[in-house]
Protein backbone atom coordinates (compact mmCIF):
# COMPACT_ATOMS: atom_id res chain seq x y z
CA UNK A 1 0.00 0.00 0.00
CA UNK A 2 1.33 3.43 -0.96
CA UNK A 3 0.11 6.73 0.39
CA UNK A 4 0.86 9.96 -1.44
CA UNK A 5 0.86 13.45 0.05
CA UNK A 6 1.20 16.51 -2.18
CA UNK A 7 2.42 19.91 -1.05
CA UNK A 8 3.71 23.14 -2.54
CA UNK A 9 0.59 24.56 -4.15
CA UNK A 10 -0.43 28.18 -3.76
CA UNK A 11 -1.21 31.46 -5.45
CA UNK A 12 1.29 32.86 -7.94
CA UNK A 13 1.26 35.54 -10.61
CA UNK A 14 1.47 34.66 -14.28
CA UNK A 15 5.06 34.05 -15.28
CA UNK A 16 5.98 32.82 -11.82
CA UNK A 17 7.11 29.42 -10.58
CA UNK A 18 6.06 26.79 -8.09
CA UNK A 19 7.46 23.41 -7.12
CA UNK A 20 5.06 20.69 -6.10
CA UNK A 21 6.19 17.76 -4.00
CA UNK A 22 4.67 14.31 -3.66
CA UNK A 23 5.94 12.34 -0.70
CA UNK A 24 5.27 8.62 -0.79
CA UNK A 25 4.96 6.45 2.28
CA UNK A 26 5.55 2.82 1.61
CA UNK A 27 8.16 1.44 -0.72
CA UNK A 28 8.37 2.82 -4.25
CA UNK A 29 9.89 0.01 -6.29
CA UNK A 30 11.84 0.49 -9.49
CA UNK A 31 8.87 -0.75 -11.50
CA UNK A 32 6.67 2.16 -10.48
CA UNK A 33 5.35 4.85 -12.77
CA UNK A 34 4.61 8.19 -11.13
CA UNK A 35 2.29 10.76 -12.64
CA UNK A 36 0.99 14.26 -12.13
CA UNK A 37 -2.53 15.13 -13.21
CA UNK A 38 -4.62 18.25 -12.79
CA UNK A 39 -8.29 19.13 -12.71
CA UNK A 40 -9.73 22.58 -13.27
CA UNK A 41 -13.29 23.48 -12.20
CA UNK A 42 -15.83 22.01 -14.59
CA UNK A 43 -13.21 20.07 -16.50
CA UNK A 44 -12.03 16.48 -16.55
CA UNK A 45 -8.81 15.41 -14.88
CA UNK A 46 -5.97 15.68 -17.37
CA UNK A 47 -2.47 14.28 -17.69
CA UNK A 48 0.42 16.63 -16.93
CA UNK A 49 3.60 14.56 -16.62
CA UNK A 50 4.87 11.06 -15.89
CA UNK A 51 8.12 9.45 -14.80
CA UNK A 52 9.36 5.86 -14.74
CA UNK A 53 11.02 5.46 -11.36
CA UNK A 54 13.79 3.11 -12.47
CA UNK A 55 15.13 5.01 -15.44
CA UNK A 56 13.68 8.49 -14.93
CA UNK A 57 12.15 8.46 -18.40
CA UNK A 58 9.70 11.32 -18.54
CA UNK A 59 6.85 12.55 -20.69
CA UNK A 60 4.70 15.65 -20.65
CA UNK A 61 1.43 16.97 -21.95
CA UNK A 62 1.98 19.29 -24.89
CA UNK A 63 0.47 22.15 -22.89
CA UNK A 64 3.29 22.06 -20.32
CA UNK A 65 6.30 20.91 -22.37
CA UNK A 66 9.25 23.21 -21.92
CA UNK A 67 7.73 24.78 -18.80
CA UNK A 68 7.25 21.89 -16.34
CA UNK A 69 9.78 19.31 -15.17
CA UNK A 70 9.06 16.09 -13.29
CA UNK A 71 11.84 14.56 -11.21
CA UNK A 72 12.40 12.25 -8.26
CA UNK A 73 14.53 11.87 -5.18
CA UNK A 74 15.10 8.21 -4.35
CA UNK A 75 16.37 8.85 -0.86
CA UNK A 76 13.31 10.89 0.05
CA UNK A 77 10.80 8.75 -1.86
CA UNK A 78 9.53 11.98 -3.33
CA UNK A 79 8.46 13.14 -6.78
CA UNK A 80 8.56 16.78 -7.77
CA UNK A 81 6.88 18.92 -10.38
CA UNK A 82 8.78 22.12 -11.11
CA UNK A 83 6.44 24.55 -12.83
CA UNK A 84 7.88 27.62 -14.54
CA UNK A 85 6.35 30.34 -16.71
CA UNK A 86 2.97 29.64 -15.19
CA UNK A 87 -0.15 30.76 -17.01
CA UNK A 88 -3.68 31.41 -15.73
CA UNK A 89 -4.81 28.30 -17.61
CA UNK A 90 -2.54 26.21 -15.36
CA UNK A 91 -4.92 26.94 -12.48
CA UNK A 92 -6.21 23.62 -11.15
CA UNK A 93 -5.98 21.09 -8.37
CA UNK A 94 -2.85 19.04 -8.99
CA UNK A 95 -2.78 15.36 -8.09
CA UNK A 96 0.10 12.95 -7.71
CA UNK A 97 -0.50 9.34 -8.71
CA UNK A 98 1.39 6.04 -8.62
CA UNK A 99 1.16 2.86 -10.63
CA UNK A 100 3.10 -0.23 -9.43
CA UNK A 101 4.31 -1.05 -12.94
CA UNK A 102 5.12 0.57 -16.25
CA UNK A 103 2.05 1.21 -18.37
CA UNK A 104 2.14 2.48 -21.91
CA UNK A 105 -1.11 4.25 -21.03
CA UNK A 106 0.54 6.34 -18.34
CA UNK A 107 -1.34 9.39 -19.66
CA UNK A 108 -4.66 7.88 -18.53
CA UNK A 109 -5.79 8.43 -14.95
CA UNK A 110 -7.32 4.93 -14.96
CA UNK A 111 -3.79 3.47 -15.18
CA UNK A 112 -2.94 4.57 -11.64
CA UNK A 113 -3.73 2.73 -8.42
CA UNK A 114 -2.80 5.32 -5.81
CA UNK A 115 -3.67 9.01 -5.58
CA UNK A 116 -2.86 11.92 -3.34
CA UNK A 117 -5.42 14.34 -1.97
CA UNK A 118 -4.45 17.13 -4.35
CA UNK A 119 -2.98 20.59 -3.95
CA UNK A 120 -4.46 23.81 -5.34
CA UNK A 121 -2.46 25.90 -7.79
CA UNK A 122 -3.89 29.29 -8.69
CA UNK A 123 -2.23 31.53 -11.28
CA UNK A 124 -3.42 35.12 -11.42
CA UNK A 125 -3.20 37.25 -14.55
BASEKOL-287892 format. One record per atom (N, C-alpha, C): z, x, y. Coordinates in steps of 0.02 Angstrom, whole numbers, padded with zeros to 5 digits, always signed. Atoms other than C-alpha are relative to their C-alpha. Layout:
<rs>
ZXY...
</rs>
This chain:
<rs>
+00000+00042-00059+00000+00000+00000+00000+00044+00062+00006-00038-00062-00048+00066+00171+00014-00047+00059-00012+00038-00062+00020+00005+00337-00027+00041+00059+00032-00032-00057-00072+00043+00498+00030-00026+00065-00028+00019-00064+00002+00043+00672-00040+00033+00056+00039-00026-00056-00109+00060+00825+00044+00007+00062-00032-00008-00065-00053+00121+00996-00050+00031+00047+00041-00033-00050-00127+00185+01157-00043-00045+00043+00039+00045-00042-00208+00030+01228+00031-00007+00069-00026+00010-00068-00188-00021+01409-00055-00023+00047+00047+00019-00053-00273-00060+01573-00027+00063+00033+00032-00059-00030-00397+00065+01643-00059-00024+00042+00059+00016-00041-00531+00063+01777-00064+00023-00034+00065-00019+00027-00714+00073+01733-00013+00074+00015+00011-00071-00006-00764+00253+01703+00057+00042-00026-00059-00036+00024-00591+00299+01641-00001+00012-00075-00007-00017+00071-00529+00355+01471+00066-00025-00029-00061+00015+00039-00404+00303+01339-00008+00031-00068+00001-00023+00069-00356+00373+01171+00044-00046-00041-00036+00042+00046-00305+00253+01035+00021+00041-00061-00025-00032+00060-00200+00310+00888+00013-00053-00053-00013+00044+00057-00183+00233+00716+00040+00041-00051-00043-00036+00046-00035+00297+00617+00006-00038-00066-00001+00031+00066-00040+00263+00431+00064+00021-00037-00056-00014+00045+00114+00248+00323-00025-00011-00071+00030+00001+00066+00080+00277+00141-00054+00053-00002+00045-00056+00008-00036+00408+00072-00073-00020+00015+00071+00008-00012-00212+00419+00141-00035+00051-00043+00034-00045+00045-00315+00494+00001-00068+00020+00027+00063-00026-00025-00474+00592+00025-00057-00050-00008+00052+00049+00011-00575+00444-00037-00004-00054+00054-00005+00055-00048-00524+00333+00108-00055+00003+00053+00040+00010-00060-00638+00267+00243+00043-00034+00052-00039+00029-00055-00556+00230+00409-00049-00027+00053+00045+00030-00049-00632+00115+00538+00037-00026+00060-00023+00035-00060-00607+00049+00713-00046-00058+00013+00036+00060-00018-00660-00127+00757+00029-00027+00064-00026+00032-00060-00640-00231+00913-00021-00073+00002+00015+00072-00007-00636-00415+00957+00016-00022+00070-00008+00027-00067-00663-00486+01129+00010-00075-00004-00012+00072+00001-00610-00664+01174-00064-00039-00012+00057+00042+00014-00729-00791+01101-00056+00033-00039+00052-00036+00038-00825-00660+01003+00026+00020-00068-00020-00022+00066-00827-00601+00824+00022+00073+00002-00022-00069+00006-00744-00441+00770-00061+00044-00014+00059-00042+00008-00869-00298+00784+00020+00072-00015-00009-00070+00019-00884-00123+00714-00005+00045+00061+00002-00049-00055-00847+00021+00832-00015+00069-00028+00009-00068+00027-00831+00180+00728+00032+00004-00069-00028-00011+00066-00795+00244+00553+00001+00074-00016-00009-00070+00020-00740+00406+00472+00018+00003-00073-00019-00014+00069-00737+00468+00293+00053+00055+00001-00058-00044-00007-00568+00551+00273-00013+00069-00028+00007-00065+00034-00623+00690+00155-00046+00047+00037+00051-00045-00029-00772+00757+00251-00009-00011+00074+00004+00015-00071-00747+00684+00424-00069-00021+00023+00063+00030-00022-00920+00608+00423+00016-00061+00043-00014+00055-00046-00927+00485+00566-00063-00040+00015+00055+00042-00024-01034+00342+00627+00027-00046+00054-00020+00039-00058-01032+00235+00782-00048-00058+00012+00043+00053-00024-01097+00072+00848-00043+00028+00058+00044-00024-00053-01244+00099+00965+00031-00008+00069-00029+00015-00066-01145+00024+01108+00052+00051+00023-00051-00049-00019-01016+00165+01103-00021+00072-00013+00024-00068+00015-01119+00315+01045-00003+00042+00063+00000-00045-00057-01096+00462+01160+00059-00009+00046-00059+00013-00042-00940+00387+01239+00065+00002-00040-00060+00003+00041-00817+00363+01095-00004+00053-00055-00004-00048+00054-00759+00489+00966+00058-00018-00047-00052+00013+00050-00665+00453+00805+00018+00066-00033-00023-00062+00031-00560+00592+00728+00064-00014-00038-00061+00008+00039-00413+00620+00613+00042+00062+00001-00047-00054+00007-00259+00726+00594+00033-00008-00068-00026+00006+00068-00218+00755+00411+00076+00004-00002-00072-00012+00003-00043+00819+00442+00040-00060+00026-00035+00057-00030+00002+00666+00545-00022-00066-00031+00026+00062+00031-00093+00540+00437-00021-00049+00055+00017+00039-00059-00167+00477+00599-00074+00005+00015+00070+00003-00022-00339+00423+00657+00000-00016+00074+00004+00010-00072-00389+00428+00839-00067-00029+00020+00063+00021-00031-00519+00344+00946+00004+00020+00073+00004-00022-00069-00555+00439+01106-00056-00039+00034+00048+00043-00035-00641+00322+01228-00009+00025+00071+00017-00025-00066-00727+00394+01381-00052-00045+00033+00050+00038-00038-00835+00318+01517+00004-00075-00016-00011+00070+00020-00759+00148+01482-00034-00048+00048+00034+00053-00037-00850-00008+01538+00038-00065-00008-00034+00065+00007-00786-00184+01570-00016-00035-00066+00019+00032+00063-00881-00240+01415+00035+00031-00060-00041-00029+00053-00768-00127+01311+00067-00036-00007-00063+00038+00003-00624-00246+01347+00004-00041-00064-00009+00033+00064-00558-00310+01181+00067+00021-00030-00054-00024+00043-00418-00299+01054-00032+00046-00051+00027-00050+00046-00450-00143+00952+00044+00004-00062-00035-00001+00064-00404-00139+00768-00020+00062-00040+00011-00054+00048-00385+00005+00647-00002-00031-00069+00007+00027+00067-00436-00025+00467-00009+00057-00050+00006-00050+00053-00431+00069+00302-00028-00031-00063+00028+00019+00064-00531+00058+00143+00014+00057-00049-00020-00054+00045-00472+00155-00011-00057+00041-00030+00056-00037+00029-00647+00216-00053-00056+00000+00051+00058+00000-00045-00813+00256+00029-00042-00062-00015+00044+00058+00007-00918+00102+00060-00059+00011+00047+00058-00005-00043-01095+00107+00124-00002-00056+00051-00004+00056-00048-01052-00056+00213+00062+00008+00044-00060-00015-00040-00917+00027+00317-00001-00035+00068+00007+00034-00064-00983-00067+00469+00020-00074-00004-00020+00069+00011-00927-00233+00394+00076-00004-00006-00072+00007+00003-00748-00290+00421+00024-00020-00070-00019+00022+00067-00748-00366+00247+00007+00058-00049-00005-00059+00044-00759-00189+00173+00070+00030+00000-00065-00033-00009-00582-00147+00228+00057-00042-00028-00056+00034+00033-00421-00187+00136+00062-00005+00045-00061-00004-00040-00291-00140+00266-00018-00001+00074+00012+00007-00071-00279-00183+00450+00064+00010+00040-00055-00003-00046-00167-00143+00596+00006-00064+00039-00014+00061-00038-00098-00271+00717-00044-00005+00062+00044+00001-00058-00218-00223+00857+00035+00024+00063-00025-00022-00066-00198-00149+01030-00050-00020+00053+00043+00026-00052-00267-00223+01190-00025+00056+00045+00031-00045-00048-00389-00123+01295-00034-00044+00053+00030+00038-00055-00435-00195+01465-00030+00049+00050+00035-00044-00047-00564-00111+01576-00019-00042+00061+00014+00037-00062-00571-00171+01756-00060+00031+00036+00060-00024-00035-00727-00160+01862+00016+00022+00071
</rs>
